[in-house]
Amino acid sequence: MAYPDGLLSEDEYVVVHTHPHWKMLALPVLLFLVVVGGGSYLAALAAELPWNVPLWIALAVVGGVLIIWWTLAPLIRWRTTHFVVTSRRLMVREGVFTRTGVDIPMWRINSVRFSHGIVDRLFGCGTLIVESASDEPLEFDDIPKVERVHTLLYREVNDESEQDDQDRWERR
């Protein structure tokens, strides 16, 4: 899936573009099933009451709000979060109504690390830790195939610094 070309500069290309790992949607899906199951059970219990229609409407409204809050919002948040490594920078974009973004030029990145516990390893994801020249380390959670992304980002950082060294050498 390509990242919008309008955000890229000349001679810049996308190396990795991903969303957070789908595991962050496991709890919202479980909550969706609980709300639908619990709402259906309560609606069946209310069927024999004389005022069942207003109770069904109330259950539908409460269930709808809970589904929007607990399931739809996390799904939209997941879909609108982008982790992008290009040939020149690392970009992270999040949000729907309020967008936030972080851009780190490759030449400012000092080190790249990853960590993943047993659960992350089972799911094939992890946390990417990027240390830049002036800021404290940035941690990006739930990156799919974090070891592969780590390797590609490390290669891009080293290619960029090797190119800078070569440019400095040629200017002498």
C-alpha positions in Angstrom: 0.0 0.0 0.0 1.6 3.2 -1.2 1.9 6.3 1.0 0.6 9.6 -0.5 3.3 10.9 -2.9 2.5 14.5 -2.0 4.2 14.0 1.3 7.4 12.7 -0.2 10.2 15.0 -1.5 12.1 14.5 -4.8 14.1 11.3 -4.9 12.4 10.0 -1.8 10.8 6.6 -1.9 8.9 4.5 0.7 10.8 1.6 2.2 8.2 0.4 4.7 4.6 1.5 5.2 2.6 -0.3 7.9 -0.2 0.2 10.4 0.1 -1.1 14.0 -0.2 -4.9 14.4 -3.8 -6.2 14.3 -3.4 -7.6 17.9 -4.4 -4.1 19.2 -7.8 -4.9 17.8 -8.3 -8.1 19.7 -9.8 -6.5 22.8 -12.2 -4.3 20.8 -13.4 -7.3 18.9 -13.9 -9.2 22.2 -15.8 -6.3 23.6 -17.9 -6.1 20.5 -18.9 -9.8 21.0 -19.6 -9.3 24.7 -21.8 -6.2 24.0 -23.7 -8.0 21.2 -24.1 -11.2 23.2 -25.1 -9.4 26.4 -27.5 -7.1 24.6 -29.1 -10.1 22.8 -29.5 -11.9 26.1 -31.0 -8.9 27.9 -33.3 -8.3 24.9 -34.5 -11.9 25.1 -35.2 -11.5 28.8 -37.1 -8.3 28.2 -39.3 -9.9 25.5 -41.8 -11.1 28.1 -42.2 -7.8 29.9 -45.1 -5.6 29.1 -42.9 -2.6 28.4 -40.4 -4.5 26.2 -40.2 -2.0 23.3 -38.9 1.0 25.3 -36.4 -1.4 27.0 -35.3 -2.7 23.6 -34.7 0.8 22.3 -32.7 1.6 25.5 -30.6 -1.5 25.0 -30.0 -0.7 21.3 -28.9 2.8 22.2 -26.6 1.7 25.0 -25.2 -1.1 22.9 -24.7 1.2 19.9 -22.8 3.7 22.0 -20.6 1.0 23.5 -19.9 -0.5 20.1 -18.9 2.9 18.7 -16.8 3.8 21.7 -15.1 0.4 22.3 -14.9 -1.1 18.8 -15.4 1.5 16.0 -13.1 4.2 17.5 -10.1 1.8 18.0 -10.6 0.4 14.5 -10.5 3.9 13.0 -7.5 4.8 15.2 -5.7 1.7 14.0 -6.6 2.4 10.3 -5.4 6.0 10.5 -2.1 5.3 12.2 0.8 5.1 9.7 4.4 4.1 10.4 6.5 4.9 7.3 10.2 4.5 6.6 11.3 6.3 3.5 14.8 6.7 2.0 15.2 10.0 3.9 13.1 9.9 7.1 11.0 8.1 9.5 7.4 9.3 9.6 4.6 8.5 12.0 1.1 9.9 11.5 -1.9 9.3 13.8 -5.4 10.6 14.2 -8.6 11.4 12.3 -9.9 14.8 13.6 -6.7 15.8 15.3 -3.7 14.6 13.3 -0.3 14.3 14.9 2.9 13.4 13.2 6.6 12.9 13.9 9.3 13.1 11.2 12.8 12.1 12.0 15.4 12.6 9.3 17.7 9.6 8.8 20.8 11.6 9.5 19.5 12.5 13.0 18.9 8.8 14.0 21.7 7.5 16.3 20.5 4.1 17.0 17.6 1.7 16.4 16.6 -1.1 18.8 13.6 -3.4 19.1 12.1 -5.4 21.9 9.4 -8.0 22.0 8.2 -10.3 24.7 6.8 -13.7 24.4 3.3 -12.6 23.4 4.7 -10.1 20.8 6.9 -12.9 19.4 3.9 -15.2 19.0 2.0 -12.4 17.1 5.1 -11.4 15.1 5.3 -7.8 16.3 7.1 -5.7 18.8 8.3 -2.2 20.0 10.8 -0.2 17.8 13.0 2.2 19.8 14.6 5.0 17.9 17.2 7.3 19.4 17.7 10.6 17.6 20.4 13.2 18.1 18.6 15.5 20.6 15.5 13.8 21.9 14.9 11.0 24.3 14.2 7.7 22.6 10.9 7.3 20.8 9.1 4.0 21.2 6.7 2.8 18.6 4.5 -0.1 19.9 2.9 -2.9 18.0 5.0 -2.7 14.8 4.4 -5.8 12.7 7.5 -7.7 11.7 9.5 -5.5 14.0 12.8 -7.3 13.3 12.5 -6.8 9.6 11.5 -3.1 10.0 14.5 -2.7 12.4 16.8 -4.1 9.8 15.5 -2.0 7.0 15.6 1.2 9.1 19.1 0.4 10.2 20.2 -0.1 6.6 18.6 3.2 5.5 20.3 5.0 8.4 23.7 3.5 7.5 23.2 4.2 3.8 22.4 7.8 4.6 25.4 8.2 6.8 27.7 6.4 4.3 26.4 8.8 1.6 27.1 11.8 3.9 30.6 10.6 4.5 31.2 10.1 0.8 29.8 13.6 0.1 32.1 15.1 2.7 35.1 13.2 1.3 34.3 14.4 -2.3 34.1 18.0 -1.1 37.6 17.9 0.2 
